[in-house]
Amino acid sequence: MTGGEVAGILVAVFWAILVSFLAVVLVRLAQTLKATTRLVAEVTEQAVPLLADASATVRSAQTQLDRVDAIATDVQEVTSNASALSTTVASTFGGPLVKVAAFGYGVRQALGRRGAPDAGAAPEPAVRRTVIAGRTLPSARRRKKKG
């Protein structure tokens, strides 16, 4: 055998190995593509019902939000009506009630002075009281009367 024949045989063996390697790679690639195709088909089968459920849920949520929006609008209207009513009541009855309270206080003071032995003497200091959560408590210190 000559050198050219040996070189030809080596090139032929190299090409046979290369073609075998490429054939193995192509077979594995085909298997991977088949598995990927199956996986995509399964995901599609599962995703379509999930997307339909998600779409129905979004529609339901939109309906509920529309209802909540209507309720919020009604609450805002009721709040503004209540505010207007309280303003009206305060302006209508506030002034006269203050006058009646002042008159009652004046009458009490007048009756209290009338019963006092010395009309010219200074009035007794009022007992200090503390109000806590709706209860009136007597003061901790009481002043002793000078006598």
Secondary structure, 3 states (H helix, E strand, C coil): CCHHHHHHHHHHHHHHHHHHHHHHHHHHHHHHHHHHHHHHHHHHHHHHHHHHHHHHHHHHHHHHHHHHHHHHHHHHHHHHHHHHHHHHHHHHHHHHHHHHHHHHHHHHHHHHHHCCCCCCCCCCCCCCEEEECCEEEECCCCCCCCC
